[in-house]
Amino acid sequence: MAARRVSDRTSPPGPPSYASHFGLREAPFSLFADRRFVFLGACHTKALAYLLHGVEQEGTILHLTGDIGSGKTTVCRLLLDRLPHDVDAALIPDPTLFSEAFDRNQRAAQTHQRRTVLIVDDAQRLGIAELEPLRLPHELLRVVLIGRSELIELLGLEVLPRLSRPITAGYHLLPFAEAETSAYIRHRLALAGGVGDIFESDALPEVHRLSGGTPRLINTICDRALLDAHARRRRTVDAPTVRAAAHHEFPEAVAVAAPPSPTSARARRPLWPWLAIGAAVVTALVVGAFLIVTHFPVDLIIAPRGPTEREGYAAPSPPGDAVPPVPAPVQARPTGPESSIAPEQPVAPEQRVVPESGPPRERQAKPPIRIDILVWAPNAKDRLVYVNGRKYVEGDTLENGAIIDQIVQDGVVVFHHDQRTLIRYESRQTPADGAAPR
């Protein structure tokens, strides 16, 4: 059985050349793994809680995604440290070894009757053959897949159609917010022995802007900025030093030109903007005269305001090719792990019904709503969900006409027939649960 603790990849190097200049005992922004310097932002804390909750479920498959340097490995190592003592764990840094490790740990778990968590790093490199063991549920084995954003597409296109049950949950790590970036820098400097504000107040926002809040890029820029400040015999790091450091490390991706001062900008102000403004004014006058002498037919259609708009809540608009749902009350029936939203037969009073000629057609049965993969993130743009084997984001329309109003941590909120309904995630849904009106 694999060991619980995983040692750091290598020992960190000695103190950098600038350490004594700034009163530091060691390198504060080393790229080597060191648990003493761990700093958890809001997303990292939630992701760790998400994974710890998921591994308690039977036969689950979890996934953690994020960009390079976002802290996925840090969360993975913290997960290993915080697992219960009756749970064994194995970390697979090379995904090509997944099949062999899966079989070995599955046999060991069955032999010793112990729960086992199998963590696969860089999982977006897994091939179809390696993913084949995930098709069937395993009572004692939990699998955590960690990788870049492409992992979600791989699961949705290749793994999901083959699974006999849905993947439990996923979490997408986002970069630090600006306040978290500043706290992260101060945290690492303090642990390395720094006293006072080594980075000036205008330098911290620059680090966040140039790094995008990605921890690995923050470390790279700050380490270079300290080295440059030491070379210039400065006791603090200012914004120009940060920009120069970022340009040195990422010359093709970072623009370091400082904004020009108002005086120099006025001195070098070109003439072409005034010419462009004059041309725009002339064009506006010509178009206005044309509109005055030309009469267009007026045909305005004003849609009645729905109850959601009267309450101050605006439902998202469906895609252009989506058919709007019929405005009628919704009936959500609990059907065990799956829930369906079926429209009622009566038609709203304001809707005009056109009788059809010929024999009546049978109503087509709507497929039940089954959540296969759910990825929640604080930013709505990064949330996605696979429902009945298809990928959706907030605002998309499901096959039964319901609109995904919001993706929440325990399911999705759909808007159907002027009512919002929460469809809970199947893996957390008891037989008595179902679609809960919101």
Residue pairs with C-beta under 8 A, 6 or more apart in sequence:
1 88
1 90
1 105
1 108
1 112
1 114
1 116
2 88
2 89
2 90
2 91
2 105
4 80
4 83
4 88
4 89
5 80
5 81
6 77
6 80
6 91
8 32
8 33
8 34
8 35
9 32
9 33
10 32
11 32
12 26
12 27
12 30
12 32
12 34
13 27
13 30
13 32
15 24
15 25
15 26
15 27
16 27
16 223
16 226
16 227
17 227
17 230
18 24
18 226
18 227
18 229
18 230
19 25
19 26
19 27
19 192
21 230
22 194
22 198
22 226
22 230
22 235
23 193
23 194
23 195
24 189
24 192
24 193
24 194
25 192
25 193
26 192
26 193
27 192
27 223
28 37
28 188
28 189
28 191
28 192
28 194
28 222
28 223
28 226
29 188
29 218
29 219
29 220
29 222
29 223
29 226
30 37
30 219
30 223
31 216
31 219
31 220
33 73
33 74
33 77
35 77
35 81
36 191
37 187
37 188
37 191
38 74
38 78
39 183
39 184
39 187
39 188
39 215
40 48
40 78
41 71
41 176
41 177
41 180
41 184
42 177
42 180
42 378
43 171
43 173
43 174
43 377
43 378
44 71
44 74
44 75
44 173
46 171
46 378
47 64
47 75
47 171
47 173
48 75
48 78
48 79
48 82
50 62
50 169
50 171
51 62
51 64
51 75
51 79
51 144
51 171
52 79
52 82
52 83
54 60
54 62
54 142
54 144
54 168
54 169
55 62
55 79
55 83
55 87
55 115
55 117
55 142
55 144
57 142
57 168
57 427
58 137
58 139
59 137
59 138
59 139
59 141
59 142
59 165
60 142
60 143
60 167
60 168
60 169
60 427
61 134
61 142
61 143
61 145
61 167
61 168
62 142
62 143
62 144
62 145
62 167
62 168
62 169
62 170
63 123
63 144
63 145
63 146
63 147
63 151
63 152
63 155
63 167
63 170
63 171
63 373
63 375
64 72
64 75
64 76
64 144
64 145
64 146
64 147
64 170
64 171
64 172
64 173
65 72
65 146
65 147
65 148
65 149
65 151
65 152
65 170
65 171
65 172
65 173
65 375
66 72
66 148
66 149
66 172
66 173
66 174
67 148
67 149
67 173
67 175
67 214
68 148
68 214
68 216
69 214
69 215
69 216
69 217
70 173
70 174
70 175
70 214
70 215
70 216
71 173
71 215
72 121
72 146
72 147
72 173
73 121
73 146
74 215
75 173
76 91
76 119
76 121
76 144
76 146
79 117
79 119
79 144
80 89
80 91
80 119
83 89
83 117
86 114
86 115
87 114
87 115
87 116
87 117
88 105
88 108
88 109
88 114
88 115
88 116
88 117
89 116
89 117
89 118
89 119
90 101
90 105
90 116
90 117
90 118
90 119
91 119
91 121
92 98
92 101
92 118
92 119
92 120
92 121
93 121
93 122
94 122
95 120
95 121
95 122
95 123
95 125
95 126
95 130
96 125
96 130
98 120
98 123
98 126
98 130
99 129
99 130
99 133
101 118
102 118
102 133
102 141
102 143
103 133
105 116
105 118
105 141
106 116
106 133
106 138
106 140
106 141
108 114
108 116
109 115
109 116
109 138
109 140
109 141
110 140
113 140
114 140
115 140
115 141
115 142
116 140
116 141
116 142
117 142
117 143
117 144
118 141
118 142
118 143
118 144
119 144
119 146
120 126
120 143
120 144
120 145
120 146
120 147
121 146
121 147
122 146
122 147
123 145
123 146
123 147
123 151
124 147
124 148
124 149
124 150
124 151
124 154
125 147
126 145
126 154
128 158
131 154
131 158
131 159
131 162
132 162
134 143
134 159
134 163
135 162
135 163
135 164
136 164
137 164
137 165
145 151
145 155
149 172
152 170
152 172
152 373
152 375
152 384
155 167
155 373
156 373
156 386
156 391
159 167
160 167
160 372
160 373
160 386
160 389
161 389
163 372
166 370
166 371
166 372
166 373
166 426
166 427
167 372
167 373
168 427
169 374
169 376
169 425
169 427
170 373
170 374
170 375
170 376
171 375
171 376
171 377
172 375
172 376
172 377
172 382
172 383
174 213
174 377
174 378
174 379
174 382
175 212
175 213
175 214
176 184
176 208
176 213
176 214
176 215
176 218
177 213
178 205
178 208
178 213
180 213
181 204
181 207
181 208
181 211
181 213
181 218
182 204
182 205
182 208
184 215
184 218
185 199
185 204
185 207
185 218
185 222
186 197
186 199
188 219
189 198
189 199
197 236
198 226
198 235
198 236
198 237
199 207
199 222
199 225
199 236
199 237
199 242
200 236
200 237
200 238
200 239
202 238
202 239
203 225
203 236
203 237
203 238
203 239
203 241
203 242
205 239
206 239
206 242
206 243
207 218
207 221
207 222
207 225
207 242
208 218
210 217
210 221
210 242
210 243
210 246
210 254
211 217
211 218
211 220
211 221
211 246
217 250
220 249
221 242
221 245
221 246
221 249
222 237
222 245
224 245
224 246
224 248
224 249
225 237
225 241
225 242
225 244
225 245
226 237
227 245
228 241
228 244
228 245
228 248
229 235
229 236
229 237
229 241
232 241
234 241
239 258
240 258
243 254
243 256
243 258
244 256
246 254
246 256
247 254
247 256
260 268
304 350
306 315
306 327
306 418
307 418
308 314
308 315
308 415
308 418
308 420
315 403
315 405
315 415
315 420
316 394
316 395
316 403
316 405
316 415
317 395
318 324
318 395
318 396
318 397
318 403
319 395
319 396
319 397
322 397
322 401
322 403
323 397
323 401
324 401
325 343
325 401
325 402
325 403
325 416
325 417
326 343
326 347
326 348
326 351
326 401
326 417
327 348
327 350
327 351
327 417
327 418
328 343
328 344
328 346
328 347
328 348
328 417
328 418
329 344
329 417
329 418
329 419
330 341
330 343
330 344
330 416
330 417
330 419
330 421
330 437
331 341
331 342
331 344
332 339
332 340
332 341
332 421
332 434
332 435
332 436
332 437
333 339
333 340
333 342
333 434
333 435
334 431
334 432
334 433
334 434
334 435
335 368
335 434
336 431
337 370
337 426
337 429
337 431
338 368
338 369
338 370
338 426
339 368
339 369
339 423
339 424
339 434
339 435
340 366
340 367
340 368
340 369
340 400
341 366
341 369
341 400
341 402
341 414
341 416
341 421
341 423
341 435
342 366
343 401
343 416
343 417
344 417
347 353
366 399
366 400
367 388
367 399
367 400
368 388
369 387
369 388
369 398
369 400
369 402
369 414
369 423
369 435
370 387
370 388
370 426
371 385
371 386
371 387
371 411
371 412
371 423
371 425
371 426
372 386
372 387
372 388
372 389
373 384
373 385
373 386
374 385
374 386
374 407
374 411
374 412
374 425
375 382
375 383
375 384
375 385
375 407
376 383
376 407
376 408
376 409
377 383
380 394
380 406
380 407
383 393
383 394
383 407
384 391
384 392
384 393
384 407
385 391
385 392
385 393
385 404
385 407
385 412
386 392
387 398
387 404
387 412
388 398
388 399
390 399
392 398
392 404
393 404
393 407
394 404
394 405
394 406
394 407
395 403
395 404
396 403
396 404
397 403
397 404
398 404
398 414
400 416
401 416
402 414
402 415
402 416
402 421
403 414
403 415
403 416
404 412
404 413
404 414
405 412
405 413
405 414
405 415
405 420
406 412
406 413
407 413
408 422
410 422
410 424
410 425
410 428
411 422
411 423
411 424
411 425
411 428
412 422
412 423
413 420
413 421
413 422
413 423
413 438
414 420
414 421
414 423
419 437
420 437
420 438
421 435
421 436
421 437
421 438
422 435
422 436
422 437
422 438
423 435
424 433
424 434
424 435
424 436
